[in-house]
Amino acid sequence: MFILLVLMTLLFTRSVDAQESADAVLQHSVQSTFWHAQDTDTRAVNLLTANQVRQKPVSRDLENIEQRMLKQSPVVTGSPEFVAQVRHALFMIAQQSPQHYRYITQNIGAIVEHDKSGMDVMHRPMTFYMSDVTAFHSLYWCAGTIVHDAYHAYLYKQAQSQYGASVPYSAWGGTQAEVAAIAVQRDALVALKAPRYMLDYLAGLDGTHGDVDGDGAISWHDYQARTW
């Protein structure tokens, strides 16, 4: 009987040691994954213990947003890189700032890669021509500029109720219109959590940047002289 008890004790001790060893391996694996993620990803990653590791179902929220966005968003035309950048910007706006996304879907029908940026309210559908300088400055700037020009188109539509088919440029593209569009652009970038320097830059604009030649009026010559 004494020998049997000794053998049972030894077997139980080995079983406990093996379990503790397995737990230690799992814990080390989780910690290693954490430190690797912390080195390669700028997002905050919480250290998970062995008991917290769970298989989570993939959320379909982003897929649903993307499907709705593709149905509602402007048609994007240009190089594959341009199309990808603009669609990424649109997706970000749709996900993080739906109210600004509505400005886009209700007022811009197409976004076309071009050598200069500008809103064509006379074209049908209303078309935002976007340069690579604007699109690839950064994803945030690309997104904010789309919102900016969508607001210009919105102002044009609003002015049609007063002026009919002869809406003056000042009603939707003049200095005061620029000030209003800049404010909406800045609000969108705040919602998107854009870098502070962009917000500060926009806060310092007075709406006259479109007057490239400085003659006090925004004309076709100014548009041709744009570098953005």
C-alpha positions as CSV (number, residue, x, y, z in Angstrom):
1,M,0.0,0.0,0.0
2,F,2.8,2.4,0.9
3,I,4.5,1.8,-2.5
4,L,1.2,2.4,-4.3
5,L,0.8,5.8,-2.6
6,V,4.3,6.8,-3.5
7,L,3.7,5.9,-7.2
8,M,0.4,7.9,-7.3
9,T,2.1,10.9,-5.7
10,L,4.9,10.8,-8.3
11,L,2.4,10.6,-11.2
12,F,0.3,13.5,-9.9
13,T,3.5,15.7,-9.4
14,R,4.6,15.0,-13.0
15,S,1.0,15.9,-14.3
16,V,1.1,19.2,-12.5
17,D,4.6,20.0,-13.7
18,A,3.5,19.3,-17.3
19,Q,0.4,21.5,-17.0
20,E,2.5,24.3,-15.6
21,S,5.0,23.9,-18.4
22,A,2.3,24.1,-21.0
23,D,0.8,27.2,-19.4
24,A,4.2,28.8,-19.3
25,V,4.8,28.1,-23.0
26,L,1.4,29.6,-23.9
27,Q,2.0,32.6,-21.7
28,H,5.4,33.2,-23.3
29,S,3.9,32.8,-26.8
30,V,1.2,35.5,-26.0
31,Q,3.8,37.8,-24.5
32,S,6.1,37.4,-27.5
33,T,3.1,38.2,-29.8
34,F,2.4,41.3,-27.8
35,W,6.0,42.6,-27.9
36,H,6.2,41.9,-31.7
37,A,2.9,43.7,-32.3
38,Q,4.1,46.6,-30.1
39,D,7.3,46.9,-32.3
40,T,5.5,46.7,-35.6
41,D,2.2,48.5,-35.0
42,T,1.7,52.0,-33.8
43,R,-1.7,51.2,-32.3
44,A,-1.9,50.5,-28.5
45,V,-2.0,46.8,-27.9
46,N,-3.1,45.3,-24.6
47,L,-1.1,42.5,-23.1
48,L,-3.3,39.4,-23.1
49,T,-2.8,36.6,-20.5
50,A,-3.2,33.0,-21.4
51,N,-6.6,32.9,-19.9
52,Q,-7.8,35.9,-22.0
53,V,-7.0,34.5,-25.4
54,R,-10.3,34.0,-27.2
55,Q,-11.3,33.5,-30.8
56,K,-13.5,36.6,-31.7
57,P,-15.9,36.7,-34.7
58,V,-15.0,39.1,-37.5
59,S,-17.2,42.2,-37.4
60,R,-19.2,42.9,-40.6
61,D,-19.7,46.6,-39.8
62,L,-16.8,47.7,-42.1
63,E,-18.0,45.4,-44.9
64,N,-21.5,47.0,-44.7
65,I,-20.1,50.5,-44.7
66,E,-18.0,49.7,-47.8
67,Q,-21.0,48.2,-49.6
68,R,-23.2,51.2,-48.9
69,M,-20.3,53.5,-49.9
70,L,-19.8,51.9,-53.3
71,K,-23.5,52.3,-54.1
72,Q,-23.6,56.0,-53.1
73,S,-20.1,57.4,-53.7
74,P,-19.0,59.4,-56.8
75,V,-17.6,57.6,-59.7
76,V,-13.8,57.8,-59.4
77,T,-11.7,57.9,-62.6
78,G,-7.9,58.0,-63.0
79,S,-4.8,55.8,-62.5
80,P,-5.1,52.7,-60.3
81,E,-3.1,54.5,-57.6
82,F,-5.4,57.6,-57.7
83,V,-8.6,55.6,-57.7
84,A,-7.3,53.6,-54.7
85,Q,-6.3,56.7,-52.8
86,V,-9.6,58.5,-53.4
87,R,-11.7,55.4,-52.5
88,H,-9.7,55.0,-49.3
89,A,-10.3,58.6,-48.4
90,L,-14.1,58.2,-49.2
91,F,-14.2,55.1,-47.0
92,M,-12.6,56.9,-44.1
93,I,-15.0,59.8,-44.3
94,A,-18.0,57.4,-44.6
95,Q,-16.8,55.5,-41.5
96,Q,-15.8,58.4,-39.3
97,S,-17.8,61.4,-40.4
98,P,-21.1,60.3,-42.1
99,Q,-22.5,63.9,-42.0
100,H,-19.6,65.1,-44.2
101,Y,-19.9,62.1,-46.4
102,R,-23.5,63.1,-47.2
103,Y,-22.2,66.4,-48.5
104,I,-20.1,64.4,-51.0
105,T,-22.8,61.9,-52.1
106,Q,-25.4,64.6,-52.5
107,N,-23.3,67.1,-54.4
108,I,-20.4,65.4,-56.3
109,G,-21.2,62.8,-59.0
110,A,-17.6,62.2,-60.2
111,I,-14.0,62.6,-59.1
112,V,-11.5,62.7,-61.9
113,E,-7.7,62.7,-61.8
114,H,-6.5,66.0,-63.4
115,D,-3.4,68.2,-63.5
116,K,-5.2,70.8,-61.4
117,S,-7.8,70.7,-58.7
118,G,-11.2,72.4,-59.0
119,M,-14.9,71.9,-58.8
120,D,-16.9,71.9,-62.1
121,V,-20.5,72.7,-61.1
122,M,-21.6,73.1,-64.7
123,H,-20.7,69.6,-65.7
124,R,-23.3,66.8,-65.3
125,P,-22.8,65.1,-63.0
126,M,-21.0,67.7,-61.0
127,T,-17.4,66.8,-61.2
128,F,-14.4,67.4,-58.8
129,Y,-11.2,67.4,-60.7
130,M,-8.3,66.5,-58.4
131,S,-4.6,66.7,-59.0
132,D,-2.1,64.2,-57.8
133,V,-0.5,66.9,-55.7
134,T,-3.7,67.2,-53.7
135,A,-4.6,63.5,-53.7
136,F,-1.2,62.2,-52.6
137,H,-0.2,64.9,-50.1
138,S,-1.8,62.6,-47.5
139,L,-4.9,60.6,-47.1
140,Y,-6.3,63.2,-44.6
141,W,-5.7,66.0,-47.0
142,C,-7.2,64.1,-49.9
143,A,-10.4,63.5,-47.8
144,G,-10.6,67.0,-46.5
145,T,-10.3,68.5,-50.0
146,I,-13.1,66.3,-51.3
147,V,-15.4,67.6,-48.5
148,H,-14.2,71.2,-49.2
149,D,-15.3,71.0,-52.9
150,A,-18.4,69.1,-52.1
151,Y,-19.4,72.2,-50.0
152,H,-18.7,74.5,-53.0
153,A,-21.1,72.3,-55.0
154,Y,-23.7,72.5,-52.2
155,L,-23.4,76.3,-52.2
156,Y,-24.0,76.4,-55.9
157,K,-27.2,74.3,-55.6
158,Q,-28.4,76.5,-52.8
159,A,-27.8,79.6,-54.9
160,Q,-29.8,78.2,-57.8
161,S,-33.0,78.8,-55.9
162,Q,-32.2,82.5,-55.9
163,Y,-30.4,83.0,-59.2
164,G,-31.8,80.2,-61.4
165,A,-29.4,79.1,-64.1
166,S,-27.2,82.3,-63.8
167,V,-25.5,81.7,-60.5
168,P,-22.6,84.2,-60.0
169,Y,-19.2,82.7,-59.2
170,S,-19.1,84.7,-56.0
171,A,-22.1,82.8,-54.6
172,W,-20.3,79.5,-54.5
173,G,-16.6,80.1,-55.3
174,G,-15.7,83.6,-54.1
175,T,-13.9,84.6,-51.0
176,Q,-16.8,84.2,-48.6
177,A,-17.6,80.8,-50.1
178,E,-14.0,79.8,-49.7
179,V,-14.1,80.8,-46.0
180,A,-17.3,78.7,-45.5
181,A,-15.8,75.7,-47.4
182,I,-12.6,75.9,-45.4
183,A,-14.6,75.8,-42.2
184,V,-16.4,72.7,-43.3
185,Q,-13.2,71.1,-44.4
186,R,-11.6,71.8,-41.0
187,D,-14.6,70.3,-39.2
188,A,-14.3,67.2,-41.3
189,L,-10.6,66.9,-40.5
190,V,-11.3,67.3,-36.8
191,A,-13.8,64.4,-37.1
192,L,-11.1,62.3,-38.9
193,K,-8.5,63.1,-36.2
194,A,-6.1,64.7,-38.8
195,P,-2.7,66.0,-37.7
196,R,-2.7,69.3,-35.8
197,Y,-0.6,71.1,-38.4
198,M,-3.4,70.7,-41.0
199,L,-6.0,72.2,-38.7
200,D,-3.7,75.1,-37.9
201,Y,-3.0,75.7,-41.6
202,L,-6.7,75.8,-42.4
203,A,-7.4,78.1,-39.5
204,G,-4.9,80.6,-40.9
205,L,-6.5,80.8,-44.4
206,D,-8.6,83.9,-45.2
207,G,-10.3,82.6,-48.4
208,T,-8.1,84.5,-50.9
209,H,-5.7,81.6,-51.8
210,G,-7.6,81.1,-55.0
211,D,-6.5,84.6,-56.2
212,V,-3.1,83.3,-57.3
213,D,-2.1,86.5,-59.2
214,G,-3.2,88.7,-56.4
215,D,-5.3,91.0,-58.5
216,G,-8.3,90.9,-56.2
217,A,-10.4,88.6,-58.4
218,I,-10.5,84.9,-59.0
219,S,-10.4,84.1,-62.7
220,W,-9.7,81.4,-65.2
221,H,-6.1,82.7,-65.3
222,D,-5.8,82.0,-61.5
223,Y,-7.0,78.4,-62.1
224,Q,-4.4,77.9,-64.8
225,A,-1.8,79.2,-62.4
226,R,-2.6,76.8,-59.6
227,T,0.0,74.4,-58.4
228,W,-2.4,72.2,-56.6
